């Protein structure tokens, strides 16, 4: 027969899980909020996309943080369901991108050419294009002649620009011994024959070079996406485990409190 003063261990909400979920949200909230630092990308104006994504992630992070700290099951369920929905959307996007890769290639080509047109309109856009062309050793979407789409670089007789029939300096093949960047290296380069161009500028398009980079770094890229997916699943499991703990504590209150019940 149990002793008179014997105590039974009551279920309780684990502090480790609660604060770990809070920290998980803070990290993801901060990382994803930095995406909104990107600005206009030439005509398509994806800043609105980043604003929407940033807003969604802010709401999601808020729900996860407050739900964990206040032990609010509604916010925790909202967080886990919404995170699960994002996970399945990412999975569906990856499958569709693989199935419709030709369409994706055409859209990427269209996107880059739109930004080529607006190259001089925004300094952030200009720096982004220069970075991409230098990093992937490419020029234009499919080749240097795509720069004909820009009013400063096109080869029409009515173009008074000194950059006429040229390309940006980021298309140039850099000389390792060159200490000072020559920003005029692309002037008049498209007036030369294609074989002559190969010695001074990159003649491959950025779409093809980007595809080649993906193939060469397939394991790394896949690993990053798998890592993000596992973190999302981990966050969902944390939230669901915390919900279960909270429900167990509330059930214990209802079972043992004869004077009142918390039915929220």
Secondary structure, 3 states (H helix, E strand, C coil): CCCCCCCCCCCCCCHHHHHHHHHHHHHHHHHHHHHHHCCCCCCCCCHHHHHHHHHHHHHHHHHHHHHHHHCCHHHHHHHHHHHHHHHHHHHHHHHHHHHCHHHHHHHHHHHHHHHHHCCCCCHHHHHHHHHHHHHCCCCCCCCHHHHHHCCCCCCCCCCCCCCCCCCCHHHECCCCCCCCCCCCCCCCHHHCCHHHHCCCECCCCHHHHHHHHHHHCHHHHHHHHHHHHHHHHHHHHHHHHHHHHHHHHHHHHHHHCCCCCCCC
